[in-house]
Amino acid sequence: MNDTLQRRPAPAYYPWLVAFVGMFALFLSNGMTATGITIFDPPLLDEFKWPRGDFKFRDFLNFLVTASISPFIGILIDRLNPRYLLMTGCGLLMLGYFGYSMLQNGASPPIIQAIALLTAFGLAGVVVVALSVLAPSLGRNVSIVIAVALGALGFYLYWQHWASDALKQVYVIHLLFSLALSTSGSMTVIYLVSSWFVKHRGLAIGIALVGTSMGSAVLPFLNPYLIEAYGWREAFRLNAYMPLVLLLLVFLVIKGTPAQSGYTAVGQNQALGDLKQHGLTFREAIRTRTFWAIGISGFLTYYAIFSFVQHFVLHLNKGFGYPLKEAGPLLGLFSIVAMFAKLGNGALADRIDRHKVFMACLVIMFVGLVGLASMKQEWVIGSAIVIGLGWGGLFTLYNMLAVNNFGLREIGRINGAISFMESIGVGLGSWVTGMLFDMYGSYQVAFIGLAAAVFLAMIIGTQIRSEVDERVLSG
């Protein structure tokens, strides 16, 4: 009996259960590393007195490394069961938050030494994957020797130059977060969720991506109370238990893709078999105009949105005098708006041309950023709501465009390369905006730059189109 005939439809509830588990994975991976964590910025800066630009370099470092390793993590996504990657990311998030709770100048706490060691050898493991692609003639054993030597060198350099400085300990934790984001972030989740759907894929992706907004809605609302009641260190420790719960959930519930579980996807053409048989190879994709249009417009848009998100609490708290208990919920309001926009636009893109929905969301986000750049206090909340409406749709659409326009055949590598460009934008946005604030004493110049970036993304986005025949997928 052939592989196609052995497969059967999954229980009706199960693909949607996968989408909701993906939602909780993104709730933690994005919220705990990129958005919700910003509520801790004011108490950290108050205690350690770091310059804002130096402190926000952590985000550039985090996303630069995330970007650099994304293409190679994409190879693992194409080859491994995604449940193992999700579980790995959960463990790394938990360890990183325990590390944050132990920050100190002077002697490096043992847990941060462990983080440095794990990070050095984790990144060295990515080197093995990279060498297998870039220099296959070396062989696995030579690649492993090179990786071990690099891991040992990395830990030695940490011990010699960074161990006694609390800010450098923050940098090490965010290097660990780059591994967590790469393994349990949107690349893995979107691949897993998309593999379970042909019909309703936009809605399913929207459900999963709601998690990214949940993280920046729930955590900024919850953590000011934890910080006030227990202090920021204990608040970090309490947050660290959430990834442990998710790790257990993934272990108990997630089986992998339909092909790995013996099922077919929702709405799948039964004659097609594994959806990974359909689509462009990585080499074919990078020769298309669409690939570069998605990647470059994504770089510009992610530059703008993560700069906004990672500085919004500071802008409200230090610029307009909002206390944390008000600034946190306002970031939460933006995130709730974005959450519903992700869900709504995902469903809408199942019904009408997704490229038109994508362009409309870019226009909406641009209008919101123009309002933000006015620096008028009476406009700041309304501008954040409009930005959330545009960004929520864009976050869903960027992921949907990559999957639907290229197919699942080598989507791990394709999405990894696109994520490389997007992650560079994320890291640069936060860091450059912090430096511009230090230079001008205001966010206005930086915010004008964000609006200009999205305007350019609108122009480039007109070049995106589908590169595969999607009709063959449907049953």
C-alpha positions as CSV (number, residue, x, y, z in Angstrom):
1,M,0.0,0.0,0.0
2,N,1.5,3.4,-1.0
3,D,2.1,6.3,1.4
4,T,-0.9,8.3,0.2
5,L,-3.4,5.5,0.8
6,Q,-2.0,4.9,4.3
7,R,-2.8,8.5,5.3
8,R,-6.2,9.4,6.8
9,P,-7.9,12.6,7.8
10,A,-7.0,13.8,11.3
11,P,-9.8,14.1,13.9
12,A,-11.6,17.3,13.2
13,Y,-10.4,19.1,16.3
14,Y,-6.7,18.2,16.1
15,P,-5.4,20.6,13.4
16,W,-7.1,23.5,15.3
17,L,-5.5,22.2,18.5
18,V,-2.1,22.5,16.8
19,A,-3.0,26.1,15.8
20,F,-3.8,27.0,19.4
21,V,-0.7,25.3,20.8
22,G,1.3,27.3,18.2
23,M,-0.5,30.4,19.5
24,F,0.7,29.8,23.1
25,A,4.3,29.0,21.8
26,L,4.4,32.5,20.1
27,F,2.8,34.0,23.2
28,L,5.9,33.0,25.1
29,S,8.7,33.1,22.5
30,N,7.9,36.6,21.2
31,G,6.4,38.0,24.4
32,M,9.2,36.9,26.6
33,T,12.1,38.0,24.3
34,A,10.9,40.9,22.2
35,T,7.8,42.7,23.4
36,G,6.5,41.8,26.9
37,I,10.0,41.9,28.3
38,T,10.2,45.7,27.7
39,I,8.1,46.3,30.8
40,F,11.2,45.4,32.8
41,D,13.3,48.1,31.1
42,P,12.5,51.0,33.5
43,P,13.4,49.2,36.7
44,L,16.5,47.7,35.1
45,L,17.7,51.1,33.9
46,D,16.9,52.6,37.3
47,E,19.0,50.0,39.1
48,F,22.0,49.7,36.8
49,K,22.1,53.2,35.2
50,W,23.0,52.0,31.8
51,P,22.8,54.3,28.8
52,R,19.7,53.6,26.8
53,G,21.5,52.9,23.6
54,D,24.0,50.5,25.3
55,F,21.1,48.7,27.0
56,K,19.1,48.3,23.7
57,F,22.1,46.9,22.0
58,R,20.9,43.6,23.6
59,D,18.0,43.6,21.0
60,F,20.3,44.2,18.1
61,L,22.6,41.5,19.3
62,N,19.7,39.1,19.8
63,F,18.1,39.6,16.4
64,L,21.4,39.9,14.5
65,V,22.3,36.4,15.7
66,T,18.7,35.2,15.2
67,A,19.0,36.5,11.6
68,S,22.4,34.9,11.1
69,I,21.3,31.4,12.2
70,S,17.7,31.5,10.8
71,P,18.7,30.0,7.4
72,F,20.4,27.1,9.1
73,I,17.6,26.6,11.7
74,G,15.4,26.5,8.6
75,I,17.3,23.5,7.4
76,L,16.6,21.8,10.8
77,I,12.9,22.7,10.4
78,D,12.8,21.0,7.0
79,R,14.5,17.8,8.5
80,L,13.3,17.4,12.1
81,N,10.0,16.9,13.8
82,P,9.1,20.5,14.9
83,R,7.9,19.3,18.3
84,Y,11.5,18.8,19.3
85,L,12.4,22.3,18.3
86,L,9.5,23.8,20.2
87,M,10.5,21.9,23.3
88,T,14.1,23.1,23.0
89,G,13.0,26.7,22.7
90,C,10.8,26.4,25.8
91,G,13.8,25.1,27.9
92,L,16.0,28.0,26.7
93,L,13.4,30.6,27.6
94,M,13.0,29.2,31.1
95,L,16.7,29.3,31.7
96,G,17.1,32.8,30.3
97,Y,14.5,34.3,32.6
98,F,16.1,32.6,35.7
99,G,19.4,34.1,34.5
100,Y,17.8,37.6,34.3
101,S,16.7,37.3,37.9
102,M,20.4,36.8,38.9
103,L,22.0,39.7,37.2
104,Q,24.8,41.4,39.1
105,N,28.1,43.2,38.7
106,G,31.1,41.4,40.0
107,A,31.2,37.6,40.2
108,S,29.2,35.9,37.5
109,P,26.3,33.8,39.0
110,P,26.5,30.0,38.3
111,I,23.3,30.1,36.3
112,I,24.6,32.8,34.0
113,Q,27.9,30.8,33.6
114,A,25.7,27.8,32.5
115,I,23.8,30.1,30.1
116,A,27.1,31.3,28.6
117,L,28.3,27.7,28.2
118,L,25.0,26.4,26.7
119,T,24.8,29.4,24.3
120,A,28.4,29.0,23.1
121,F,27.9,25.3,22.3
122,G,24.4,25.8,21.0
123,L,25.6,28.4,18.5
124,A,28.5,26.1,17.7
125,G,26.0,23.3,16.9
126,V,24.5,25.7,14.3
127,V,27.9,25.9,12.8
128,V,27.9,22.1,12.2
129,V,24.6,22.5,10.3
130,A,26.1,25.5,8.4
131,L,29.2,23.7,7.4
132,S,27.2,20.7,6.2
133,V,25.7,23.0,3.7
134,L,28.4,25.5,2.9
135,A,31.4,23.1,3.1
136,P,30.1,19.5,2.8
137,S,33.6,18.3,1.8
138,L,34.8,18.8,5.3
139,G,32.8,15.9,6.6
140,R,30.8,15.7,9.8
141,N,33.7,14.8,12.2
142,V,35.8,17.8,11.1
143,S,32.7,20.1,11.3
144,I,32.1,18.9,14.9
145,V,35.7,19.5,15.9
146,I,35.5,23.0,14.5
147,A,32.2,23.7,16.3
148,V,33.6,22.4,19.6
149,A,36.6,24.6,19.3
150,L,34.4,27.6,18.5
151,G,32.2,26.8,21.5
152,A,35.1,26.6,23.8
153,L,36.6,29.8,22.5
154,G,33.2,31.6,22.9
155,F,32.9,30.5,26.6
156,Y,36.5,31.5,27.2
157,L,36.0,35.0,25.8
158,Y,32.9,35.4,28.0
159,W,34.8,34.3,31.1
160,Q,37.6,36.7,30.4
161,H,35.8,39.8,29.3
162,W,32.0,39.7,30.1
163,A,31.5,37.6,33.2
164,S,31.8,40.4,35.8
165,D,29.6,43.0,34.0
166,A,25.8,42.8,34.5
167,L,25.2,44.5,31.1
168,K,27.3,41.9,29.3
169,Q,25.4,39.2,31.2
170,V,22.3,40.7,29.6
171,Y,23.9,40.4,26.2
172,V,24.7,36.7,26.9
173,I,21.1,36.0,27.9
174,H,19.8,37.6,24.7
175,L,22.2,35.5,22.7
176,L,20.5,32.5,24.3
177,F,17.2,34.1,23.4
178,S,18.3,34.1,19.7
179,L,18.4,30.2,19.9
180,A,15.0,30.2,21.7
181,L,13.4,32.5,19.1
182,S,14.9,30.4,16.2
183,T,13.6,27.1,17.5
184,S,10.3,28.0,19.1
185,G,9.4,31.2,17.2
186,S,7.4,32.0,14.2
187,M,9.5,30.0,11.7
188,T,8.8,26.7,13.4
189,V,5.2,27.5,14.4
190,I,4.2,28.7,11.0
191,Y,5.7,25.6,9.3
192,L,3.9,23.3,11.8
193,V,0.5,25.0,11.6
194,S,0.6,25.5,7.8
195,S,1.4,21.8,7.3
196,W,-2.0,20.9,8.8
197,F,-4.1,23.2,6.6
198,V,-4.8,23.8,2.9
199,K,-8.3,25.1,3.4
200,H,-8.6,27.7,6.2
201,R,-4.8,28.2,6.2
202,G,-5.1,32.0,6.6
203,L,-7.4,31.7,9.6
204,A,-5.2,29.0,11.2
205,I,-2.0,31.1,10.8
206,G,-3.9,34.1,12.2
207,I,-4.9,32.1,15.3
208,A,-1.3,31.0,15.8
209,L,0.0,34.6,15.3
210,V,-2.4,35.9,17.8
211,G,0.1,34.6,20.3
212,T,2.6,37.2,19.5
213,S,0.1,39.9,20.4
214,M,-1.0,38.0,23.5
215,G,2.6,38.1,24.8
216,S,2.7,41.9,24.5
217,A,-0.8,42.3,25.8
218,V,-0.8,40.0,28.8
219,L,2.7,40.3,30.1
220,P,2.9,44.1,30.2
221,F,-0.4,44.1,32.1
222,L,0.6,41.4,34.6
223,N,4.2,42.2,35.2
224,P,3.9,45.7,36.7
225,Y,1.9,44.1,39.5
226,L,4.5,41.4,40.0
227,I,7.3,43.9,40.0
228,E,5.5,46.1,42.5
229,A,4.6,43.2,44.8
230,Y,7.8,41.1,44.6
231,G,10.5,43.2,42.8
232,W,11.8,42.8,39.3
233,R,14.0,39.8,40.2
234,E,11.2,37.7,41.6
235,A,9.0,38.7,38.7
236,F,11.5,37.3,36.3
237,R,11.6,34.0,38.3
238,L,7.8,33.7,38.3
239,N,7.7,34.3,34.5
240,A,10.3,31.5,34.0
241,Y,7.8,28.8,34.9
242,M,5.5,29.6,31.9
243,P,7.8,28.0,29.3
244,L,8.0,24.8,31.5
245,V,4.2,24.5,31.3
246,L,4.3,24.9,27.5
247,L,7.2,22.3,27.2
248,L,5.0,19.7,28.9
249,L,2.0,20.7,26.7
250,V,4.0,20.2,23.5
251,F,5.4,16.9,24.7
252,L,1.9,15.6,25.5
253,V,-0.1,17.0,22.6
254,I,2.0,17.7,19.5
255,K,2.8,14.8,17.2
256,G,4.5,16.7,14.4
257,T,3.3,17.4,10.8
258,P,0.5,15.4,9.2
259,A,3.1,13.4,7.3
260,Q,4.9,12.5,10.5
261,S,1.6,11.7,12.2
262,G,0.0,9.6,9.4
263,Y,-2.7,12.1,8.6
264,T,-3.6,14.5,5.8
265,A,-4.1,18.2,6.1
266,V,-7.5,20.0,6.2
267,G,-8.7,20.4,2.6
268,Q,-5.8,18.5,1.1
269,N,-5.9,16.9,-2.3
270,Q,-5.7,13.2,-1.3
271,A,-3.7,12.4,-4.5
272,L,-0.9,14.8,-3.5
273,G,0.3,12.9,-0.4
274,D,2.8,15.0,1.6
275,L,2.4,18.7,1.1
276,K,6.2,19.0,1.1
277,Q,6.1,17.5,-2.4
278,H,4.6,20.8,-3.7
279,G,6.4,24.1,-4.1
280,L,9.7,25.8,-5.1
281,T,13.1,24.7,-3.9
282,F,15.2,27.3,-2.1
283,R,17.4,27.8,-5.2
284,E,14.3,28.4,-7.3
285,A,12.7,30.8,-4.8
286,I,15.7,33.1,-4.4
287,R,15.7,33.7,-8.2
288,T,12.2,35.2,-8.0
289,R,11.4,38.9,-7.6
290,T,8.8,37.9,-5.0
291,F,11.4,36.4,-2.6
292,W,13.4,39.6,-2.4
293,A,10.3,41.9,-2.3
294,I,9.0,39.9,0.7
295,G,12.4,40.0,2.4
296,I,13.2,43.6,1.9
297,S,9.8,45.0,2.6
298,G,9.8,42.7,5.7
299,F,13.1,44.1,6.8
300,L,11.7,47.7,6.6
301,T,8.4,46.9,8.3
302,Y,10.0,44.8,11.1
303,Y,12.5,47.6,11.6
304,A,9.6,50.0,12.2
305,I,7.3,47.9,14.3
306,F,9.9,46.4,16.8
307,S,11.5,49.8,17.2
308,F,8.0,51.1,18.2
309,V,7.2,48.2,20.5
310,Q,10.5,48.1,22.2
311,H,10.6,51.8,22.9
312,F,6.9,52.5,23.5
313,V,6.9,51.9,27.3
314,L,10.0,54.1,27.7
315,H,8.4,56.7,25.4
316,L,5.3,56.8,27.6
317,N,7.0,56.4,31.0
318,K,10.0,58.7,30.5
319,G,8.6,61.0,27.8
320,F,5.1,61.7,28.9
321,G,5.3,60.6,32.6
322,Y,2.9,57.6,32.4
323,P,3.5,55.3,35.4
324,L,4.3,51.7,34.6
325,K,0.8,50.6,35.6
326,E,-0.6,52.8,32.8
327,A,2.1,52.4,30.2
328,G,2.0,48.6,30.4
329,P,-1.8,48.4,29.7
330,L,-1.4,50.9,26.8
331,L,1.2,48.6,25.2
332,G,-1.4,45.8,26.0
333,L,-4.1,47.8,24.2
334,F,-1.9,48.1,21.1
335,S,-1.3,44.3,21.3
336,I,-5.0,43.5,21.7
337,V,-5.8,45.5,18.6
338,A,-3.0,43.8,16.7
339,M,-4.2,40.4,17.9
340,F,-7.7,40.9,16.5
341,A,-6.2,42.3,13.3
342,K,-4.0,39.2,12.9
343,L,-7.1,37.0,13.2
344,G,-9.4,39.1,11.1
345,N,-6.9,39.7,8.2
346,G,-5.9,36.0,8.2
347,A,-9.6,35.0,7.7
348,L,-10.1,37.9,5.1
349,A,-7.0,36.7,3.1
350,D,-8.7,33.3,2.8
351,R,-11.6,35.0,0.9
352,I,-10.1,37.8,-1.2
353,D,-6.7,38.5,-2.8
354,R,-4.2,38.3,0.0
355,H,-1.9,40.7,-1.8
356,K,-4.5,43.5,-1.7
357,V,-5.1,42.9,2.0
358,F,-1.3,43.1,2.5
359,M,-1.0,46.5,0.8
360,A,-4.0,47.9,2.7
361,C,-2.4,46.9,6.0
362,L,0.9,48.7,5.0
363,V,-1.1,51.9,4.3
364,I,-2.8,51.7,7.7
365,M,0.5,51.2,9.6
366,F,2.1,54.1,7.7
367,V,-0.7,56.5,8.8
368,G,-0.3,55.4,12.4
369,L,3.4,56.0,12.3
370,V,3.0,59.5,10.9
371,G,0.7,60.3,13.9
372,L,3.3,58.9,16.3
373,A,6.1,61.0,14.7
374,S,4.0,64.1,15.5
375,M,5.1,63.6,19.1
376,K,1.7,65.0,20.3
377,Q,0.6,63.3,23.6
378,E,-3.0,63.5,22.6
379,W,-2.3,61.5,19.5
380,V,0.0,58.8,21.0
381,I,-2.8,56.3,22.0
382,G,-4.8,56.7,18.8
383,S,-1.6,56.3,16.7
384,A,-0.7,53.1,18.6
385,I,-4.2,51.7,17.9
386,V,-3.8,52.5,14.1
387,I,-0.3,51.0,14.1
388,G,-1.7,47.9,15.7
389,L,-4.5,47.5,13.1
390,G,-1.9,47.7,10.3
391,W,0.8,45.6,11.9
392,G,-1.5,42.8,13.0
393,G,-2.6,42.2,9.5
394,L,1.0,42.5,8.1
395,F,2.4,39.9,10.6
396,T,-0.1,37.3,9.4
397,L,0.2,38.3,5.8
398,Y,4.1,38.1,5.7
399,N,4.0,34.6,7.0
400,M,1.1,33.6,4.7
401,L,2.8,35.1,1.6
402,A,5.9,33.0,2.2
403,V,4.0,29.8,2.6
404,N,1.4,30.2,-0.1
405,N,3.5,31.9,-2.7
406,F,6.3,29.4,-2.5
407,G,4.7,26.2,-1.2
408,L,6.0,23.9,1.6
409,R,8.7,22.0,-0.3
410,E,11.6,23.8,1.2
411,I,9.7,26.4,3.2
412,G,12.1,26.0,6.2
413,R,15.0,27.3,4.2
414,I,13.0,29.9,2.3
415,N,11.4,31.3,5.5
416,G,14.7,31.1,7.3
417,A,16.3,33.4,4.6
418,I,13.4,35.8,4.8
419,S,13.5,35.8,8.6
420,F,17.2,36.6,8.3
421,M,16.3,39.9,6.6
422,E,13.4,40.6,9.0
423,S,15.5,39.9,12.1
424,I,18.2,42.3,11.0
425,G,15.5,44.9,10.7
426,V,14.2,44.0,14.2
427,G,17.6,44.4,15.9
428,L,18.6,47.5,14.0
429,G,15.3,49.2,14.7
430,S,15.6,48.9,18.5
431,W,19.3,49.8,18.7
432,V,19.3,52.6,16.2
433,T,16.3,54.2,17.8
434,G,18.0,54.0,21.2
435,M,21.1,55.7,19.8
436,L,19.0,58.4,18.0
437,F,17.3,59.1,21.3
438,D,20.7,59.5,23.1
439,M,21.8,61.8,20.3
440,Y,18.8,64.1,20.1
441,G,17.2,63.6,23.5
442,S,13.9,62.8,21.7
443,Y,12.3,60.1,19.7
444,Q,11.0,62.4,16.9
445,V,13.8,61.8,14.4
446,A,13.7,58.1,15.0
447,F,9.9,57.9,14.6
448,I,10.0,59.9,11.3
449,G,12.5,57.3,10.1
450,L,10.0,54.5,11.0
451,A,7.3,56.1,8.9
452,A,9.7,56.5,6.0
453,A,10.7,52.8,6.2
454,V,7.1,51.7,6.0
455,F,6.4,54.0,3.0
456,L,9.4,52.4,1.2
457,A,8.0,48.9,2.1
458,M,4.7,49.9,0.4
459,I,6.5,50.6,-2.8
460,I,8.5,47.4,-2.7
461,G,5.5,45.3,-1.7
462,T,3.8,46.0,-5.1
463,Q,6.3,43.4,-6.6
464,I,5.0,40.4,-4.6
465,R,3.0,37.7,-6.4
466,S,2.4,33.9,-6.1
467,E,5.1,31.8,-7.7
468,V,3.3,28.4,-7.6
469,D,0.0,26.9,-8.8
470,E,-2.1,26.7,-5.6
471,R,-5.0,25.0,-7.2
472,V,-3.3,21.6,-7.2
473,L,-3.3,21.5,-3.3
474,S,-7.1,21.5,-2.8
475,G,-9.1,18.3,-2.5
